[in-house]
Amino acid sequence: MPRAPKLICRDVWKLYGPDAAGLLASTPAPDDAALREAGLIGAVRAANVEIYEGEIFVIMGLSGSGKSTLVRCLSRLVEPTGGKIEFDGEDLLAMTGAQLTQLRRKKIGMVFQNFALLPHLTVLQNVAFPLEVQGVARTTREARAHEMIETVGLKGREQYFPRQLSGGQQQRVGIARSLVGQPEIWFLDEPFSALDPLIRREMQDEFLRLQGLLHKTIVFITHDFDEAIRLADRIAVMKDGRIVQTATPEELVLNPATDYVAEFTKHIPRGKVLSLGAVMAPLGPGPFAGDLGAASRVADVADQVEAAQRPFRVMQKGVPVGQVDAAAVIDVLIGRQRAGAPA
């Protein structure tokens, strides 16, 4: 069954400058010239997004592309100039301040690049803090905090202060704190970009582990395409405030909608992105070395396929849909285009 949309934004704009709402009211789709003439900056322009229950939706682009502004509009940390945003079918822009506060406390979790831990509180107290603000009893909030601290791998450090933790450990505290209230949607704005490369990779592994346990609806902001393809179910690529393409990582690599998207993807090792389903040949009579899933990434099964003397059947939902051999895998890994293969 297709997943239901959790968060929808339609034609969302964020303009900075004098009488931005007035311009948008009179000119619903102002172009660059109209914005310049009005002295306005278009941080987000006509953004359309549907984020589905349980998916990791990555918004990416270079610095200044509008990705962080868009995610702040989606949570109403920044007020959009125009457009419509729905959360579980409710009009987010029509909510009062009190309603919005309750929504953020009960249903939304946020993690930013700055860990923003309270330095005078212990790990346990930092993680429990959102529940304390909600008025949850101490015994209950600390029990929940202990559970989340263990979930993110920090059991035994409950009484440490932030200054006693490494950068990766501090970010784990921030993640635990954002999850302690059991949010339905999780916003993460470049949460790992301040970390060293090795720690960043470990945190990506931890993030995927947590998602496997918790199955949250996640909006993840990054400027790193390697990070995006590793984490994302779908990616929205932004440029100059506009979403220029929304697709799976594989679709972005195979069918970039613009030269800008193609430039983003051209240096990515295709084996990390392409699935066997994208590179398989029509099913032959066999014999076969075994079966592999159509969703398997080429890089993950390359050694196995290359070592076999026979092709593998490619399976989807228990049904054989094609075959893949060592030559096809090698072509992907070295970036060679085969006749009839996807561009």
N, C-alpha and C positions, 0 to 999 in steps of 0.2 A: 504494500500500500504506500502511495506517496505520502511523504511527511507534510504536516500542516505548517504553514508559515508561523513563526513565533513573533517576528518583528518585520514590519513592512514600512518602507518609506517611499513616498511618491513625490517626484518633482520637488525635492527639498533643495532650498537655496539658503546660503548664508553670505550676506553682503555686508561689508563694513564701510561706513561712511555716512554722510548726511542724507537723511530721508530715504534710506534704503528701501523701506517697506513701501513708500510712495512710488518709487520707480518701478518696483515689482508689480504693484497694483495696476499701474498704467501700461507697463510693458512686461507681460508675463514671461517672456523669454529674451531678455536683453542680451545683445551680442557684445563683443569686446569693445567696440567703438562706443556703444551706448553707455557702458560702464565707465569708460575713460571720461566721456563727456560729463557724466554725473559726478565724477570724482569718487567712484566706488571701487572697492576691491572685491572680486568674486572668489571667496575662499572655498565655497561649495556651490556647484552650479547644476541644477536640474538632476540631482542624484536620485536614482531609482534602484531599490534593493529589496529583495525578499530573502530573509534569513530563516532557515527551516529548523524545526525542533531537532535538537541533538547533533547538529552539524558544527564543524569548525569552519567558520567563514572568515577568510583572511582579506583584509583591505590593505593594499600595498601601493607604494609609489615613492618617488624621490622626496627629499625634504622640500616642503612647500607645496606639495601636490594637493593638500587638503584632507588627507586621510585622518589625521587626529581631530581636525575640526568636525569632520563628518561623524566620527564616533561620539564626540561630545554633543553633537546635535541629536544623535540617536538616543542618548541618555538624558537629554535636556540640561546638561551642564552648561551648554551654550544654547541660547534660544535661536532656532532657525528663523530666517527672515520670511520664508514662505514654504509652502508644501504641506504634506500630511505624513504623520508617523503613527502607526498603530502597533500596540503591544498586546498580544492575545486578543485582538479585535477591538481593543479600547483606544480611543483617540488620545494619544499621549499629550498632544498640544493643548487639549481642552482641560487637562487636569489642573486642579488648584495646587498651590504650593504644598498644602498639607497632604493632599493625595499623592503628589510626586515624592514627598519625603517618605511616606509609607511604602511606596513602590520601590524606592531605592533601598530601604532598610530590609524589606521582605523578599524582593524578587530579583534584585540586580546586585551583582558583585563586580568590583572594579580593581584592576591592578595596573599601576603605571610604572614608567621607567624609574622614577624616584620611589624608593621603597616606602618612604614616609612613615617609618616606625616611630613610635613615641619613645624617646631615649630613656626616660625615667621609669618605664614600665618593663617588666620581664617579658619573656616570650609568651608565657601563659597569659599574662595580663593584656598584652598587645592583641593576641588572637581572640581573647574573650571580649575585647572592648566593644565591638559592634553590638553584641548581645547585652552588654551593660547599658549602652545607650538606649536600647529597646526596653529596658526595665526587667530583663530576665533575671530570675533569682540566681544568686552567686553559685550555689551548688550545681544548678542546671547548666549555667553558662560555662563553668569551669570543666564540667564533664564533657561538654561538647567541644570545648577548646582542646582538651587532652586528646580527644578522638581525632581532631583535624591535625594536631601536631604529629601524632603518630602516622597519619595518612601521608603527610609530606616528608616523613623520614627524619623528624627531629626529636623523637622520643628520648628523654634523658636530658634535654636542654631547656626544659620548661622554666627553670629559674635563672637562666642566663639573661643578661641585658644585651640589647642590639650591638653595643660596642665590642662584645665578646664573641661575635659571630663573623664569619666570612661573608663576602658579598652574596655568594650563592645561598648561604644559609639565611641571610636577611631576606632575600627574595622569597624563599620558601615560607618564612613567617608571613610575609605580605600575602602570599597565595592562600595560606591557611586562614588568615584573617578575612580575606575576601570570600571564602567558602563557608565560614562558620555559620552564617545565617542561612545556608542552603538555598542560594539564589537559583532562579530559573534560567537566567541568562548572565553570561560572564563576559565583561569587557576587559580586554588586555591591550594596553597601548605601549608597544615596544618594551615589553617587560624584561627582556633579556639583553637589550642592546648595550647596557652599561657593564656587562659581565665579560670576563676574559673568554676567549674562544672555547677552551676546554670546558669551563664551567657552563658556558652557554649551551654547549652540546648536551651536557648532563641535565641541564634544566629543560631542554626540549624533550629529552627522554622521559624526565619526570612528568612533564606536562602531558605527554601522550599516555603515560601510565595512569595518571589521574583521570584523564578523559575515558580511558577504558573502564575505570571503576565507576565514575560518576555520571557519564553520558550527559554532560551539560550542553546547552546551546551557547556557542562561543563566538565572539567577534574579536579577532586578533589583528592588531595593527603591526606592520613591519615594513622596512624598506629593503629587506634582505630576501631575494628571490629563493635562495637555497633554503632559508628557514620557511618561507611560504610553501614551497612544494613539499617539504617534509611534513608539515603540519596540516595543510588545508584539505578539506573536502572540495571547497570552491574558493576561487580568488577573484576579487574585484580589483582591477588595476586603475589607478587614478593618475590624471595629469591635468595640471592647471585647474583644479577644482572639479573636474568632470570624471565620471567613470567611463573609461574608454572600452573596457571589455570585462565581462563576468563569465567565468568558465571554470572547469576543472583544470588542475595543473596540466594534465595531458592535452586537453583541448587547446590551452594557451600555447603549448609548444608546437602542436601539429597545425593549428589554424589561428595564428595571431591576427587580430582584426586590424591592427594598424602597424606602421613601421616602428612606432614607439614600443609596442608590446613585443614585436619581433626582436628589437634591440635588447630588451630586458631578458629575453629567453635564449638568445643565440649562444651564450657561453655556458649554459647549463648542460651538464652531461645527460644526454638523452636517456641513457640507461636507468638513471634515477627516477625518471618521470614516466617513460612509456611502459605500458603494460603489455603482457603477452597478447592480450586481445587486440591490441593495436598493430602488432607486427606479425601476427600469425598468418600462415598460408592456408588455403583450403585443405580440408581433411582428406588424407590419402588412405590407402588400404592397409597401411601398417606393414610390418609389425612395429610396435612402439616401445620406447624405453620406460614409459610410465605416463602418469597424468600430472598436469600442473594447472592451477587455477588461472582463469583468464585475467583476473585482477592482479596477479603477481607482477611486481616490477622486474624488468629485464635484469637490472643489476643484481637483484636479490637471488636470482636463479641461474645467473650466467655460468658459474663454475659447474653446476650440476648438468646443464644442457651441453656445455662444451665438452665435458668428459664422456658423454654418452656417444655410442656409435650409431644410435638410431634417433629419430625425432621423438618428441613428446606430444601426446595429445593435449590439447588445450580444452579445459572443461569449464562450463558455466552452468551453475545450478545443477550439477550432476549430469549434464548433457555435453557430449563432445561437439565443439564448434569449430575446430581447426587444429593445426599442428604447427610446431615450431622446432627448428633444428639449430645446430651450432652456427651455421652460416648466417642465419637471420640475427642471432644474438651478437655475433661478431660485427656484423654490419652496423648495428645500433651502437655498439660500444666504440667503434672507430669513426662513427658519424658518416658512414657511406650510404648513399641512397640506392636502394634496389629498385629494379623495374617493377612497377605496380605497387610499391610500398607507399605508405602515407608520406606526404611531403613534410 
